[in-house]
Amino acid sequence: MQIENEKKSQNEGNYTTSAFTKYPLLVSRFKELISSARSPYHYYAWGALCGADLAKELKIPRISLIEMGVAGGNGLVALERIAVELEKIYDIKIDVYGFDTGHGLPKPKDYRDCPNQWEEGFYPMNEEALRSSLKKAQLILGPLNNTIESFIKLNPVPIAFIGFDVDYYSSTIDAFKLLDGSEALFLPRVQLYFDDIMGYSYGDFTGERLAIAEFNNEHASRKISNQYGLRYFVKDFYSMWPDMMYIFHIFDHHLYTQRDGMIQPRGSLLPLTKHHL
Ligand SMILES: C[S@@+](CC[C@H](N)C(=O)[O-])C[C@H]1O[C@@H](n2cnc3c(N)ncnc32)[C@H](O)[C@@H]1O
């Protein structure tokens, strides 16, 4: 009966009630989180929440959340607030980092950076104002092709979420150097958000989508994949952000195959229903 009710409910477009997945719990925590963190950055909240949830399942007590591309700092302040709330929900510690040049976009290198949309100097930062608004997030300033390497050497705790918002193909490629770090740098699956992949002149052959395709071609056991159909689970049908959520999979991570609690105990798993006998 439970299964029949559940299928009926799914046919009516309700994917968040399934007793067999973690989505009902995640969605209710998500709603609380965006209200308590007063965050319009729903995609950061969802990514950070799923990351914290995975860390808890894997008994990892401290994680890192990252924003690549900070500009004035609205996103970083939001991520910081989200982290503070998640620390309470999951009883874990969370470090927050924001990477930026500190003075806006560098010069675009070629057509792959979509210079039809952006130019050098867009999105400058008022560093002093931002630093005085931040409570725990650390700003890492400089071009990504310098700062990523030094960040890795600091041995940060495992990364659970990265928001990519550096606009250009070339900057995204620089940011992806982080994804070549040792497995100790990451949870086995890292929640990702890509800001510049929907609408306008974005496509498969420029910008962030091209960087993702190249990364996947060049790596056999690490892949960046879209979280297909997420909009049906978070029931945010009218926003684009669920289509902009990806996962960085590290297939050879020693924790990759460990269960992460998406399914309830075996006894309740899909027995043949009366209806089909
Ligand atoms: C659109 S803004 C980020 C907005 C921010 N995420 C928010 O939601 O408020 C893009 C930022 O990426 C940074 N950026 C682009 N390329 C970079 C690079 N190669 N190194 C460091 N920062 C870069 C720019 O300085 C710019 O501030």
The ligand as an SDF file (V2000), in Angstrom:
LIG
                    3D

 27 29  0  0  0  0  0  0  0  0999 V2000
   30.4770   37.2680  -11.4770 C   0  0  0  0  0  0  0  0  0  0  0  0
   31.7440   37.5940  -10.3630 S   0  0  0  0  0  0  0  0  0  0  0  0
   31.3540   36.5930   -8.9470 C   0  0  0  0  0  0  0  0  0  0  0  0
   30.0730   36.9630   -8.2360 C   0  0  0  0  0  0  0  0  0  0  0  0
   29.8620   36.2450   -6.9180 C   0  0  0  0  0  0  0  0  0  0  0  0
   29.9930   34.8240   -7.0420 N   0  0  0  0  0  0  0  0  0  0  0  0
   28.4860   36.5590   -6.3120 C   0  0  0  0  0  0  0  0  0  0  0  0
   27.5770   35.7220   -6.4600 O   0  0  0  0  0  0  0  0  0  0  0  0
   28.3260   37.5830   -5.6810 O   0  0  0  0  0  0  0  0  0  0  0  0
   33.1230   36.7910  -11.0620 C   0  0  0  0  0  0  0  0  0  0  0  0
   34.4160   36.9980  -10.2800 C   0  0  0  0  0  0  0  0  0  0  0  0
   35.3930   36.0510  -10.7140 O   0  0  0  0  0  0  0  0  0  0  0  0
   36.6780   36.5970  -10.4980 C   0  0  0  0  0  0  0  0  0  0  0  0
   37.6450   35.9420  -11.3940 N   0  0  0  0  0  0  0  0  0  0  0  0
   37.5000   35.6970  -12.7150 C   0  0  0  0  0  0  0  0  0  0  0  0
   38.6220   35.1250  -13.2200 N   0  0  0  0  0  0  0  0  0  0  0  0
   39.4720   34.9860  -12.1750 C   0  0  0  0  0  0  0  0  0  0  0  0
   40.7790   34.4560  -12.0490 C   0  0  0  0  0  0  0  0  0  0  0  0
   41.4500   33.9470  -13.1060 N   0  0  0  0  0  0  0  0  0  0  0  0
   41.3820   34.4690  -10.8270 N   0  0  0  0  0  0  0  0  0  0  0  0
   40.7050   34.9520   -9.7440 C   0  0  0  0  0  0  0  0  0  0  0  0
   39.4620   35.4810   -9.8040 N   0  0  0  0  0  0  0  0  0  0  0  0
   38.8480   35.4970  -11.0080 C   0  0  0  0  0  0  0  0  0  0  0  0
   36.5100   38.0770  -10.8250 C   0  0  0  0  0  0  0  0  0  0  0  0
   37.4080   38.8510  -10.0680 O   0  0  0  0  0  0  0  0  0  0  0  0
   35.0360   38.3640  -10.4680 C   0  0  0  0  0  0  0  0  0  0  0  0
   34.9400   39.0950   -9.2820 O   0  0  0  0  0  0  0  0  0  0  0  0
  1  2  1  0
  2  3  1  0
  2 10  1  0
  3  4  1  0
  4  5  1  0
  5  6  1  0
  5  7  1  0
  7  8  2  0
  7  9  1  0
 10 11  1  0
 11 12  1  0
 11 26  1  0
 12 13  1  0
 13 14  1  0
 13 24  1  0
 14 15  1  0
 14 23  1  0
 15 16  2  0
 16 17  1  0
 17 18  1  0
 17 23  2  0
 18 19  1  0
 18 20  2  0
 20 21  1  0
 21 22  2  0
 22 23  1  0
 24 25  1  0
 24 26  1  0
 26 27  1  0
M  CHG  2   2   1   9  -1
M  END
$$$$
